[in-house]
Amino acid sequence: MRAYLVRRGIPTDHILVDSAGNDTWSTARDASDAMRKQRLSSAIVVTQYFHLPRAMLALKRYGVSEVSGAYPRFWEVRDIYSVVREVPAFIWYAIRPLIPPTNPLRARPRDQAA
């Protein structure tokens, strides 16, 4: 996703990379914490179209006030499973308790390649 953003002109020092995120919830938790520390209040989520609502919800639940999204435009047969899977996952993200951050993110230095 980082390379996707860089190819579209986003400066590398404006991208927070989560190299330790095991799932969307922990990534949203840690990203929102890093954003608060840098006084950032908006984010763009880049993921697959079926996953976008849940990823955006997770960031909003952790206090990111402005969240928008983008996704690559392609479809695969396995997306049918993924779309169905997202329904209960979205509901869980809407009701699950918030937990404190564990792994603060940092902006990746400009000199590191994508």
Biopython code that builds the backbone (N, CA, C, O; Angstrom):
import numpy as np
from Bio.PDB.StructureBuilder import StructureBuilder

atoms = [
    (1, "MET", "N", (0.821, -1.195, 0.000)),
    (1, "MET", "CA", (0.000, 0.000, 0.000)),
    (1, "MET", "C", (0.863, 1.256, 0.000)),
    (1, "MET", "O", (0.507, 2.267, -0.606)),
    (2, "ARG", "N", (2.005, 1.182, 0.688)),
    (2, "ARG", "CA", (2.902, 2.336, 0.699)),
    (2, "ARG", "C", (3.355, 2.659, -0.724)),
    (2, "ARG", "O", (3.325, 3.817, -1.142)),
    (3, "ALA", "N", (3.771, 1.642, -1.458)),
    (3, "ALA", "CA", (4.230, 1.847, -2.830)),
    (3, "ALA", "C", (3.100, 2.411, -3.689)),
    (3, "ALA", "O", (3.338, 3.262, -4.547)),
    (4, "TYR", "N", (1.886, 1.946, -3.465)),
    (4, "TYR", "CA", (0.711, 2.442, -4.181)),
    (4, "TYR", "C", (0.569, 3.956, -3.976)),
    (4, "TYR", "O", (0.351, 4.702, -4.931)),
    (5, "LEU", "N", (0.696, 4.395, -2.730)),
    (5, "LEU", "CA", (0.560, 5.819, -2.423)),
    (5, "LEU", "C", (1.712, 6.636, -3.005)),
    (5, "LEU", "O", (1.495, 7.716, -3.554)),
    (6, "VAL", "N", (2.920, 6.126, -2.886)),
    (6, "VAL", "CA", (4.092, 6.839, -3.418)),
    (6, "VAL", "C", (3.964, 7.010, -4.927)),
    (6, "VAL", "O", (4.261, 8.081, -5.457)),
    (7, "ARG", "N", (3.524, 5.962, -5.624)),
    (7, "ARG", "CA", (3.334, 6.059, -7.085)),
    (7, "ARG", "C", (2.302, 7.120, -7.456)),
    (7, "ARG", "O", (2.322, 7.652, -8.566)),
    (8, "ARG", "N", (1.417, 7.419, -6.537)),
    (8, "ARG", "CA", (0.385, 8.431, -6.799)),
    (8, "ARG", "C", (0.744, 9.796, -6.241)),
    (8, "ARG", "O", (-0.101, 10.688, -6.167)),
    (9, "GLY", "N", (2.008, 9.957, -5.845)),
    (9, "GLY", "CA", (2.496, 11.279, -5.492)),
    (9, "GLY", "C", (2.457, 11.653, -4.024)),
    (9, "GLY", "O", (2.752, 12.799, -3.683)),
    (10, "ILE", "N", (2.105, 10.734, -3.147)),
    (10, "ILE", "CA", (2.098, 11.056, -1.724)),
    (10, "ILE", "C", (3.547, 11.032, -1.221)),
    (10, "ILE", "O", (4.238, 10.032, -1.415)),
    (11, "PRO", "N", (4.021, 12.102, -0.583)),
    (11, "PRO", "CA", (5.395, 12.108, -0.065)),
    (11, "PRO", "C", (5.586, 11.014, 0.990)),
    (11, "PRO", "O", (4.713, 10.787, 1.828)),
    (12, "THR", "N", (6.718, 10.355, 0.938)),
    (12, "THR", "CA", (6.953, 9.238, 1.851)),
    (12, "THR", "C", (6.924, 9.652, 3.320)),
    (12, "THR", "O", (6.563, 8.851, 4.181)),
    (13, "ASP", "N", (7.300, 10.889, 3.610)),
    (13, "ASP", "CA", (7.272, 11.316, 5.013)),
    (13, "ASP", "C", (5.862, 11.637, 5.502)),
    (13, "ASP", "O", (5.679, 12.000, 6.664)),
    (14, "HIS", "N", (4.863, 11.508, 4.628)),
    (14, "HIS", "CA", (3.466, 11.678, 5.014)),
    (14, "HIS", "C", (2.752, 10.341, 5.182)),
    (14, "HIS", "O", (1.544, 10.308, 5.413)),
    (15, "ILE", "N", (3.483, 9.248, 5.069)),
    (15, "ILE", "CA", (2.884, 7.918, 5.140)),
    (15, "ILE", "C", (3.339, 7.240, 6.424)),
    (15, "ILE", "O", (4.538, 7.126, 6.675)),
    (16, "LEU", "N", (2.395, 6.792, 7.231)),
    (16, "LEU", "CA", (2.704, 6.002, 8.416)),
    (16, "LEU", "C", (2.611, 4.535, 8.024)),
    (16, "LEU", "O", (1.580, 4.082, 7.525)),
    (17, "VAL", "N", (3.682, 3.801, 8.251)),
    (17, "VAL", "CA", (3.738, 2.384, 7.890)),
    (17, "VAL", "C", (3.645, 1.554, 9.153)),
    (17, "VAL", "O", (4.403, 1.761, 10.101)),
    (18, "ASP", "N", (2.723, 0.622, 9.164)),
    (18, "ASP", "CA", (2.570, -0.278, 10.307)),
    (18, "ASP", "C", (3.185, -1.619, 9.948)),
    (18, "ASP", "O", (2.543, -2.463, 9.323)),
    (19, "SER", "N", (4.428, -1.806, 10.347)),
    (19, "SER", "CA", (5.112, -3.061, 10.035)),
    (19, "SER", "C", (4.817, -4.146, 11.063)),
    (19, "SER", "O", (5.215, -5.295, 10.871)),
    (20, "ALA", "N", (4.135, -3.808, 12.138)),
    (20, "ALA", "CA", (3.845, -4.783, 13.184)),
    (20, "ALA", "C", (2.353, -5.038, 13.351)),
    (20, "ALA", "O", (1.953, -5.744, 14.276)),
    (21, "GLY", "N", (1.532, -4.485, 12.486)),
    (21, "GLY", "CA", (0.086, -4.667, 12.610)),
    (21, "GLY", "C", (-0.322, -6.084, 12.262)),
    (21, "GLY", "O", (-0.120, -6.536, 11.135)),
    (22, "ASN", "N", (-0.892, -6.779, 13.220)),
    (22, "ASN", "CA", (-1.334, -8.149, 12.983)),
    (22, "ASN", "C", (-2.745, -8.219, 12.427)),
    (22, "ASN", "O", (-3.132, -9.213, 11.813)),
    (23, "ASP", "N", (-3.500, -7.174, 12.643)),
    (23, "ASP", "CA", (-4.866, -7.125, 12.121)),
    (23, "ASP", "C", (-5.303, -5.667, 12.017)),
    (23, "ASP", "O", (-4.606, -4.760, 12.473)),
    (24, "THR", "N", (-6.439, -5.466, 11.424)),
    (24, "THR", "CA", (-6.939, -4.114, 11.174)),
    (24, "THR", "C", (-7.174, -3.354, 12.475)),
    (24, "THR", "O", (-6.859, -2.168, 12.565)),
    (25, "TRP", "N", (-7.721, -4.024, 13.476)),
    (25, "TRP", "CA", (-8.027, -3.363, 14.747)),
    (25, "TRP", "C", (-6.763, -2.829, 15.407)),
    (25, "TRP", "O", (-6.738, -1.683, 15.854)),
    (26, "SER", "N", (-5.709, -3.645, 15.475)),
    (26, "SER", "CA", (-4.471, -3.187, 16.113)),
    (26, "SER", "C", (-3.784, -2.108, 15.286)),
    (26, "SER", "O", (-3.169, -1.198, 15.842)),
    (27, "THR", "N", (-3.883, -2.200, 13.976)),
    (27, "THR", "CA", (-3.314, -1.154, 13.126)),
    (27, "THR", "C", (-4.035, 0.174, 13.362)),
    (27, "THR", "O", (-3.391, 1.216, 13.480)),
    (28, "ALA", "N", (-5.361, 0.140, 13.431)),
    (28, "ALA", "CA", (-6.126, 1.369, 13.689)),
    (28, "ALA", "C", (-5.793, 1.937, 15.056)),
    (28, "ALA", "O", (-5.658, 3.151, 15.212)),
    (29, "ARG", "N", (-5.663, 1.078, 16.032)),
    (29, "ARG", "CA", (-5.322, 1.510, 17.397)),
    (29, "ARG", "C", (-3.961, 2.201, 17.409)),
    (29, "ARG", "O", (-3.828, 3.307, 17.933)),
    (30, "ASP", "N", (-2.959, 1.555, 16.836)),
    (30, "ASP", "CA", (-1.609, 2.106, 16.874)),
    (30, "ASP", "C", (-1.464, 3.329, 15.965)),
    (30, "ASP", "O", (-0.757, 4.278, 16.305)),
    (31, "ALA", "N", (-2.125, 3.305, 14.823)),
    (31, "ALA", "CA", (-2.061, 4.450, 13.910)),
    (31, "ALA", "C", (-2.712, 5.681, 14.535)),
    (31, "ALA", "O", (-2.176, 6.785, 14.437)),
    (32, "SER", "N", (-3.853, 5.497, 15.171)),
    (32, "SER", "CA", (-4.526, 6.643, 15.788)),
    (32, "SER", "C", (-3.688, 7.228, 16.918)),
    (32, "SER", "O", (-3.661, 8.444, 17.110)),
    (33, "ASP", "N", (-3.010, 6.370, 17.658)),
    (33, "ASP", "CA", (-2.121, 6.848, 18.719)),
    (33, "ASP", "C", (-0.971, 7.669, 18.133)),
    (33, "ASP", "O", (-0.660, 8.754, 18.625)),
    (34, "ALA", "N", (-0.350, 7.149, 17.091)),
    (34, "ALA", "CA", (0.749, 7.875, 16.434)),
    (34, "ALA", "C", (0.249, 9.193, 15.855)),
    (34, "ALA", "O", (0.946, 10.206, 15.913)),
    (35, "MET", "N", (-0.957, 9.179, 15.297)),
    (35, "MET", "CA", (-1.522, 10.403, 14.724)),
    (35, "MET", "C", (-1.770, 11.451, 15.807)),
    (35, "MET", "O", (-1.474, 12.629, 15.610)),
    (36, "ARG", "N", (-2.306, 11.032, 16.934)),
    (36, "ARG", "CA", (-2.542, 11.976, 18.036)),
    (36, "ARG", "C", (-1.237, 12.626, 18.475)),
    (36, "ARG", "O", (-1.187, 13.832, 18.716)),
    (37, "LYS", "N", (-0.183, 11.825, 18.578)),
    (37, "LYS", "CA", (1.118, 12.347, 19.002)),
    (37, "LYS", "C", (1.676, 13.357, 18.011)),
    (37, "LYS", "O", (2.439, 14.244, 18.395)),
    (38, "GLN", "N", (1.308, 13.236, 16.747)),
    (38, "GLN", "CA", (1.778, 14.159, 15.716)),
    (38, "GLN", "C", (0.731, 15.230, 15.391)),
    (38, "GLN", "O", (0.897, 16.011, 14.454)),
    (39, "ARG", "N", (-0.336, 15.252, 16.171)),
    (39, "ARG", "CA", (-1.434, 16.211, 15.997)),
    (39, "ARG", "C", (-2.074, 16.117, 14.610)),
    (39, "ARG", "O", (-2.386, 17.133, 13.990)),
    (40, "LEU", "N", (-2.261, 14.899, 14.139)),
    (40, "LEU", "CA", (-2.932, 14.644, 12.866)),
    (40, "LEU", "C", (-4.355, 14.186, 13.151)),
    (40, "LEU", "O", (-4.591, 13.455, 14.112)),
    (41, "SER", "N", (-5.300, 14.610, 12.325)),
    (41, "SER", "CA", (-6.691, 14.259, 12.600)),
    (41, "SER", "C", (-7.410, 13.624, 11.413)),
    (41, "SER", "O", (-8.601, 13.327, 11.504)),
    (42, "SER", "N", (-6.709, 13.415, 10.310)),
    (42, "SER", "CA", (-7.374, 12.797, 9.165)),
    (42, "SER", "C", (-6.476, 11.713, 8.570)),
    (42, "SER", "O", (-5.250, 11.761, 8.670)),
    (43, "ALA", "N", (-7.136, 10.734, 7.948)),
    (43, "ALA", "CA", (-6.398, 9.612, 7.359)),
    (43, "ALA", "C", (-7.099, 9.151, 6.086)),
    (43, "ALA", "O", (-8.309, 9.311, 5.923)),
    (44, "ILE", "N", (-6.315, 8.583, 5.205)),
    (44, "ILE", "CA", (-6.848, 7.906, 4.028)),
    (44, "ILE", "C", (-6.475, 6.436, 4.162)),
    (44, "ILE", "O", (-5.298, 6.091, 4.268)),
    (45, "VAL", "N", (-7.474, 5.587, 4.157)),
    (45, "VAL", "CA", (-7.261, 4.144, 4.238)),
    (45, "VAL", "C", (-7.191, 3.606, 2.815)),
    (45, "VAL", "O", (-8.067, 3.884, 1.996)),
    (46, "VAL", "N", (-6.151, 2.839, 2.525)),
    (46, "VAL", "CA", (-6.025, 2.193, 1.219)),
    (46, "VAL", "C", (-6.043, 0.694, 1.457)),
    (46, "VAL", "O", (-5.136, 0.147, 2.085)),
    (47, "THR", "N", (-7.071, 0.035, 0.958)),
    (47, "THR", "CA", (-7.235, -1.406, 1.136)),
    (47, "THR", "C", (-8.165, -1.924, 0.051)),
    (47, "THR", "O", (-8.494, -1.190, -0.882)),
    (48, "GLN", "N", (-8.589, -3.161, 0.157)),
    (48, "GLN", "CA", (-9.531, -3.700, -0.824)),
    (48, "GLN", "C", (-10.919, -3.143, -0.544)),
    (48, "GLN", "O", (-11.252, -2.838, 0.601)),
    (49, "TYR", "N", (-11.731, -3.010, -1.594)),
    (49, "TYR", "CA", (-13.028, -2.336, -1.480)),
    (49, "TYR", "C", (-13.920, -2.941, -0.402)),
    (49, "TYR", "O", (-14.617, -2.206, 0.298)),
    (50, "PHE", "N", (-13.914, -4.248, -0.255)),
    (50, "PHE", "CA", (-14.798, -4.891, 0.720)),
    (50, "PHE", "C", (-14.338, -4.664, 2.155)),
    (50, "PHE", "O", (-15.133, -4.788, 3.088)),
    (51, "HIS", "N", (-13.084, -4.338, 2.337)),
    (51, "HIS", "CA", (-12.516, -4.151, 3.669)),
    (51, "HIS", "C", (-12.548, -2.684, 4.121)),
    (51, "HIS", "O", (-12.379, -2.387, 5.304)),
    (52, "LEU", "N", (-12.762, -1.795, 3.188)),
    (52, "LEU", "CA", (-12.696, -0.363, 3.464)),
    (52, "LEU", "C", (-13.642, 0.104, 4.572)),
    (52, "LEU", "O", (-13.191, 0.823, 5.464)),
    (53, "PRO", "N", (-14.938, -0.267, 4.568)),
    (53, "PRO", "CA", (-15.817, 0.233, 5.640)),
    (53, "PRO", "C", (-15.348, -0.160, 7.039)),
    (53, "PRO", "O", (-15.417, 0.651, 7.963)),
    (54, "ARG", "N", (-14.870, -1.396, 7.205)),
    (54, "ARG", "CA", (-14.431, -1.840, 8.531)),
    (54, "ARG", "C", (-13.149, -1.138, 8.952)),
    (54, "ARG", "O", (-13.009, -0.759, 10.115)),
    (55, "ALA", "N", (-12.220, -0.959, 8.038)),
    (55, "ALA", "CA", (-10.970, -0.267, 8.373)),
    (55, "ALA", "C", (-11.250, 1.193, 8.750)),
    (55, "ALA", "O", (-10.667, 1.722, 9.696)),
    (56, "MET", "N", (-12.139, 1.828, 8.006)),
    (56, "MET", "CA", (-12.484, 3.216, 8.318)),
    (56, "MET", "C", (-13.190, 3.310, 9.671)),
    (56, "MET", "O", (-12.923, 4.219, 10.456)),
    (57, "LEU", "N", (-14.090, 2.366, 9.934)),
    (57, "LEU", "CA", (-14.787, 2.341, 11.217)),
    (57, "LEU", "C", (-13.805, 2.196, 12.377)),
    (57, "LEU", "O", (-13.943, 2.878, 13.393)),
    (58, "ALA", "N", (-12.831, 1.326, 12.237)),
    (58, "ALA", "CA", (-11.855, 1.120, 13.305)),
    (58, "ALA", "C", (-11.108, 2.414, 13.627)),
    (58, "ALA", "O", (-10.933, 2.753, 14.797)),
    (59, "LEU", "N", (-10.673, 3.128, 12.609)),
    (59, "LEU", "CA", (-9.987, 4.403, 12.852)),
    (59, "LEU", "C", (-10.915, 5.412, 13.526)),
    (59, "LEU", "O", (-10.507, 6.108, 14.456)),
    (60, "LYS", "N", (-12.144, 5.489, 13.066)),
    (60, "LYS", "CA", (-13.097, 6.419, 13.685)),
    (60, "LYS", "C", (-13.357, 6.047, 15.137)),
    (60, "LYS", "O", (-13.455, 6.924, 15.994)),
    (61, "ARG", "N", (-13.471, 4.755, 15.420)),
    (61, "ARG", "CA", (-13.681, 4.318, 16.808)),
    (61, "ARG", "C", (-12.514, 4.733, 17.695)),
    (61, "ARG", "O", (-12.702, 4.996, 18.883)),
    (62, "TYR", "N", (-11.312, 4.793, 17.132)),
    (62, "TYR", "CA", (-10.140, 5.199, 17.899)),
    (62, "TYR", "C", (-9.879, 6.700, 17.818)),
    (62, "TYR", "O", (-8.798, 7.158, 18.190)),
    (63, "GLY", "N", (-10.851, 7.470, 17.338)),
    (63, "GLY", "CA", (-10.779, 8.913, 17.463)),
    (63, "GLY", "C", (-10.249, 9.695, 16.278)),
    (63, "GLY", "O", (-10.059, 10.906, 16.392)),
    (64, "VAL", "N", (-10.003, 9.056, 15.150)),
    (64, "VAL", "CA", (-9.576, 9.801, 13.965)),
    (64, "VAL", "C", (-10.838, 10.438, 13.377)),
    (64, "VAL", "O", (-11.755, 9.736, 12.953)),
    (65, "SER", "N", (-10.877, 11.755, 13.357)),
    (65, "SER", "CA", (-12.123, 12.447, 13.032)),
    (65, "SER", "C", (-12.484, 12.425, 11.551)),
    (65, "SER", "O", (-13.665, 12.360, 11.206)),
    (66, "GLU", "N", (-11.504, 12.477, 10.685)),
    (66, "GLU", "CA", (-11.781, 12.475, 9.242)),
    (66, "GLU", "C", (-11.078, 11.283, 8.611)),
    (66, "GLU", "O", (-9.849, 11.207, 8.592)),
    (67, "VAL", "N", (-11.874, 10.354, 8.096)),
    (67, "VAL", "CA", (-11.320, 9.158, 7.473)),
    (67, "VAL", "C", (-11.967, 8.979, 6.105)),
    (67, "VAL", "O", (-13.191, 8.944, 5.982)),
    (68, "SER", "N", (-11.137, 8.869, 5.093)),
    (68, "SER", "CA", (-11.633, 8.552, 3.757)),
    (68, "SER", "C", (-10.885, 7.326, 3.261)),
    (68, "SER", "O", (-9.993, 6.819, 3.941)),
    (69, "GLY", "N", (-11.244, 6.854, 2.084)),
    (69, "GLY", "CA", (-10.621, 5.624, 1.633)),
    (69, "GLY", "C", (-10.429, 5.557, 0.133)),
    (69, "GLY", "O", (-11.059, 6.282, -0.636)),
    (70, "ALA", "N", (-9.535, 4.658, -0.256)),
    (70, "ALA", "CA", (-9.269, 4.378, -1.666)),
    (70, "ALA", "C", (-8.962, 2.893, -1.788)),
    (70, "ALA", "O", (-8.529, 2.255, -0.829)),
    (71, "TYR", "N", (-9.190, 2.359, -2.968)),
    (71, "TYR", "CA", (-8.916, 0.947, -3.194)),
    (71, "TYR", "C", (-8.563, 0.718, -4.658)),
    (71, "TYR", "O", (-9.017, 1.451, -5.536)),
    (72, "PRO", "N", (-7.744, -0.314, -4.916)),
    (72, "PRO", "CA", (-7.447, -0.660, -6.302)),
    (72, "PRO", "C", (-8.696, -1.258, -6.948)),
    (72, "PRO", "O", (-9.464, -1.961, -6.291)),
    (73, "ARG", "N", (-8.889, -0.986, -8.196)),
    (73, "ARG", "CA", (-10.117, -1.400, -8.879)),
    (73, "ARG", "C", (-9.920, -2.741, -9.595)),
    (73, "ARG", "O", (-9.601, -2.795, -10.783)),
    (74, "PHE", "N", (-10.120, -3.813, -8.834)),
    (74, "PHE", "CA", (-10.135, -5.145, -9.427)),
    (74, "PHE", "C", (-11.036, -6.032, -8.594)),
    (74, "PHE", "O", (-11.342, -5.729, -7.441)),
    (75, "TRP", "N", (-11.453, -7.130, -9.196)),
    (75, "TRP", "CA", (-12.366, -8.063, -8.546)),
    (75, "TRP", "C", (-11.872, -9.474, -8.787)),
    (75, "TRP", "O", (-11.364, -9.787, -9.864)),
    (76, "GLU", "N", (-12.022, -10.330, -7.778)),
    (76, "GLU", "CA", (-11.674, -11.739, -7.891)),
    (76, "GLU", "C", (-12.837, -12.573, -7.355)),
    (76, "GLU", "O", (-13.640, -12.074, -6.567)),
    (77, "VAL", "N", (-12.936, -13.820, -7.768)),
    (77, "VAL", "CA", (-14.015, -14.693, -7.308)),
    (77, "VAL", "C", (-14.008, -14.822, -5.786)),
    (77, "VAL", "O", (-15.070, -14.875, -5.166)),
    (78, "ARG", "N", (-12.826, -14.873, -5.183)),
    (78, "ARG", "CA", (-12.766, -15.016, -3.729)),
    (78, "ARG", "C", (-13.323, -13.804, -2.994)),
    (78, "ARG", "O", (-13.528, -13.861, -1.782)),
    (79, "ASP", "N", (-13.570, -12.707, -3.709)),
    (79, "ASP", "CA", (-14.177, -11.533, -3.078)),
    (79, "ASP", "C", (-15.574, -11.850, -2.551)),
    (79, "ASP", "O", (-16.036, -11.200, -1.613)),
    (80, "ILE", "N", (-16.245, -12.824, -3.129)),
    (80, "ILE", "CA", (-17.580, -13.204, -2.634)),
    (80, "ILE", "C", (-17.475, -13.621, -1.172)),
    (80, "ILE", "O", (-18.246, -13.154, -0.334)),
    (81, "TYR", "N", (-16.525, -14.498, -0.867)),
    (81, "TYR", "CA", (-16.284, -14.895, 0.525)),
    (81, "TYR", "C", (-15.923, -13.680, 1.376)),
    (81, "TYR", "O", (-16.436, -13.515, 2.482)),
    (82, "SER", "N", (-15.044, -12.836, 0.856)),
    (82, "SER", "CA", (-14.557, -11.694, 1.628)),
    (82, "SER", "C", (-15.682, -10.718, 1.956)),
    (82, "SER", "O", (-15.729, -10.185, 3.065)),
    (83, "VAL", "N", (-16.573, -10.480, 1.024)),
    (83, "VAL", "CA", (-17.702, -9.571, 1.265)),
    (83, "VAL", "C", (-18.594, -10.141, 2.369)),
    (83, "VAL", "O", (-19.005, -9.420, 3.278)),
    (84, "VAL", "N", (-18.891, -11.440, 2.283)),
    (84, "VAL", "CA", (-19.730, -12.083, 3.303)),
    (84, "VAL", "C", (-19.042, -12.035, 4.670)),
    (84, "VAL", "O", (-19.698, -11.801, 5.685)),
    (85, "ARG", "N", (-17.745, -12.253, 4.699)),
    (85, "ARG", "CA", (-16.976, -12.242, 5.942)),
    (85, "ARG", "C", (-16.982, -10.869, 6.597)),
    (85, "ARG", "O", (-16.945, -10.769, 7.824)),
    (86, "GLU", "N", (-17.028, -9.822, 5.804)),
    (86, "GLU", "CA", (-16.959, -8.464, 6.345)),
    (86, "GLU", "C", (-18.209, -8.071, 7.123)),
    (86, "GLU", "O", (-18.129, -7.205, 7.994)),
    (87, "VAL", "N", (-19.339, -8.665, 6.847)),
    (87, "VAL", "CA", (-20.573, -8.264, 7.546)),
    (87, "VAL", "C", (-20.464, -8.513, 9.049)),
    (87, "VAL", "O", (-20.615, -7.565, 9.820)),
    (88, "PRO", "N", (-20.208, -9.750, 9.505)),
    (88, "PRO", "CA", (-20.074, -9.921, 10.964)),
    (88, "PRO", "C", (-18.846, -9.211, 11.528)),
    (88, "PRO", "O", (-18.863, -8.764, 12.675)),
    (89, "ALA", "N", (-17.790, -9.105, 10.741)),
    (89, "ALA", "CA", (-16.591, -8.415, 11.220)),
    (89, "ALA", "C", (-16.881, -6.937, 11.453)),
    (89, "ALA", "O", (-16.406, -6.364, 12.434)),
    (90, "PHE", "N", (-17.655, -6.312, 10.567)),
    (90, "PHE", "CA", (-18.020, -4.910, 10.738)),
    (90, "PHE", "C", (-18.852, -4.728, 12.014)),
    (90, "PHE", "O", (-18.628, -3.791, 12.780)),
    (91, "ILE", "N", (-19.799, -5.621, 12.229)),
    (91, "ILE", "CA", (-20.632, -5.537, 13.433)),
    (91, "ILE", "C", (-19.762, -5.665, 14.681)),
    (91, "ILE", "O", (-19.948, -4.919, 15.644)),
    (92, "TRP", "N", (-18.814, -6.603, 14.672)),
    (92, "TRP", "CA", (-17.910, -6.771, 15.809)),
    (92, "TRP", "C", (-17.104, -5.502, 16.047)),
    (92, "TRP", "O", (-16.947, -5.082, 17.194)),
    (93, "TYR", "N", (-16.594, -4.889, 14.996)),
    (93, "TYR", "CA", (-15.812, -3.656, 15.154)),
    (93, "TYR", "C", (-16.668, -2.512, 15.694)),
    (93, "TYR", "O", (-16.156, -1.621, 16.372)),
    (94, "ALA", "N", (-17.952, -2.531, 15.402)),
    (94, "ALA", "CA", (-18.843, -1.474, 15.884)),
    (94, "ALA", "C", (-19.093, -1.574, 17.387)),
    (94, "ALA", "O", (-19.389, -0.569, 18.033)),
    (95, "ILE", "N", (-18.976, -2.792, 17.954)),
    (95, "ILE", "CA", (-19.312, -2.969, 19.370)),
    (95, "ILE", "C", (-18.134, -3.359, 20.256)),
    (95, "ILE", "O", (-18.247, -3.274, 21.479)),
    (96, "ARG", "N", (-17.012, -3.782, 19.687)),
    (96, "ARG", "CA", (-15.913, -4.289, 20.518)),
    (96, "ARG", "C", (-15.286, -3.181, 21.353)),
    (96, "ARG", "O", (-15.270, -2.024, 20.933)),
    (97, "PRO", "N", (-14.772, -3.520, 22.523)),
    (97, "PRO", "CA", (-14.171, -2.508, 23.391)),
    (97, "PRO", "C", (-12.831, -2.011, 22.843)),
    (97, "PRO", "O", (-12.084, -2.748, 22.200)),
    (98, "LEU", "N", (-12.563, -0.753, 23.119)),
    (98, "LEU", "CA", (-11.281, -0.170, 22.726)),
    (98, "LEU", "C", (-10.196, -0.654, 23.681)),
    (98, "LEU", "O", (-10.446, -0.846, 24.871)),
    (99, "ILE", "N", (-8.994, -0.847, 23.152)),
    (99, "ILE", "CA", (-7.865, -1.251, 23.981)),
    (99, "ILE", "C", (-6.717, -0.275, 23.747)),
    (99, "ILE", "O", (-6.619, 0.307, 22.667)),
    (100, "PRO", "N", (-5.839, -0.084, 24.749)),
    (100, "PRO", "CA", (-4.766, 0.900, 24.604)),
    (100, "PRO", "C", (-3.736, 0.498, 23.549)),
    (100, "PRO", "O", (-3.552, -0.690, 23.286)),
    (101, "PRO", "N", (-3.070, 1.472, 22.948)),
    (101, "PRO", "CA", (-2.058, 1.189, 21.927)),
    (101, "PRO", "C", (-0.861, 0.445, 22.516)),
    (101, "PRO", "O", (-0.531, 0.584, 23.694)),
    (102, "THR", "N", (-0.222, -0.350, 21.654)),
    (102, "THR", "CA", (0.936, -1.117, 22.103)),
    (102, "THR", "C", (2.171, -0.884, 21.251)),
    (102, "THR", "O", (3.290, -1.106, 21.713)),
    (103, "ASN", "N", (1.987, -0.439, 20.016)),
    (103, "ASN", "CA", (3.126, -0.339, 19.103)),
    (103, "ASN", "C", (3.026, 0.960, 18.306)),
    (103, "ASN", "O", (2.423, 0.972, 17.233)),
    (104, "PRO", "N", (3.601, 2.048, 18.806)),
    (104, "PRO", "CA", (3.478, 3.313, 18.084)),
    (104, "PRO", "C", (4.126, 3.239, 16.707)),
    (104, "PRO", "O", (5.182, 2.631, 16.529)),
    (105, "LEU", "N", (3.484, 3.857, 15.761)),
    (105, "LEU", "CA", (3.991, 3.904, 14.395)),
    (105, "LEU", "C", (4.835, 5.143, 14.197)),
    (105, "LEU", "O", (4.711, 6.121, 14.934)),
    (106, "ARG", "N", (5.674, 5.092, 13.216)),
    (106, "ARG", "CA", (6.492, 6.251, 12.857)),
    (106, "ARG", "C", (6.437, 6.435, 11.360)),
    (106, "ARG", "O", (6.241, 5.482, 10.607)),
    (107, "ALA", "N", (6.612, 7.679, 10.936)),
    (107, "ALA", "CA", (6.735, 7.928, 9.502)),
    (107, "ALA", "C", (8.030, 7.278, 9.029)),
    (107, "ALA", "O", (9.059, 7.368, 9.697)),
    (108, "ARG", "N", (7.973, 6.640, 7.906)),
    (108, "ARG", "CA", (9.159, 5.968, 7.353)),
    (108, "ARG", "C", (10.109, 7.002, 6.780)),
    (108, "ARG", "O", (9.659, 7.903, 6.071)),
    (109, "PRO", "N", (11.416, 6.913, 7.057)),
    (109, "PRO", "CA", (12.360, 7.882, 6.501)),
    (109, "PRO", "C", (12.308, 7.903, 4.978)),
    (109, "PRO", "O", (12.053, 6.880, 4.344)),
    (110, "ARG", "N", (12.550, 9.062, 4.403)),
    (110, "ARG", "CA", (12.474, 9.250, 2.955)),
    (110, "ARG", "C", (13.441, 8.368, 2.185)),
    (110, "ARG", "O", (13.146, 7.976, 1.056)),
    (111, "ASP", "N", (14.585, 8.048, 2.766)),
    (111, "ASP", "CA", (15.600, 7.340, 2.006)),
    (111, "ASP", "C", (15.357, 5.836, 1.909)),
    (111, "ASP", "O", (16.114, 5.144, 1.227)),
    (112, "GLN", "N", (14.319, 5.305, 2.572)),
    (112, "GLN", "CA", (14.027, 3.885, 2.462)),
    (112, "GLN", "C", (13.143, 3.616, 1.253)),
    (112, "GLN", "O", (12.153, 4.314, 1.034)),
    (113, "ALA", "N", (13.488, 2.639, 0.498)),
    (113, "ALA", "CA", (12.752, 2.308, -0.730)),
    (113, "ALA", "C", (11.427, 1.655, -0.406)),
    (113, "ALA", "O", (11.244, 1.069, 0.661)),
    (114, "ALA", "N", (10.513, 1.768, -1.342)),
    (114, "ALA", "CA", (9.194, 1.147, -1.188)),
    (114, "ALA", "C", (9.298, -0.351, -1.373)),
    (114, "ALA", "O", (8.293, -1.056, -1.281)),
]
sb = StructureBuilder()
sb.init_structure("model")
sb.init_model(0)
sb.init_chain("A")
sb.init_seg("    ")
for serial, (resi, resn, name, xyz) in enumerate(atoms, 1):
    if name == "N":
        sb.init_residue(resn, " ", resi, " ")
    sb.init_atom(name, np.array(xyz, "f"), 0.0, 1.0, " ", f" {name:<3s}", serial, name[0])
structure = sb.get_structure()
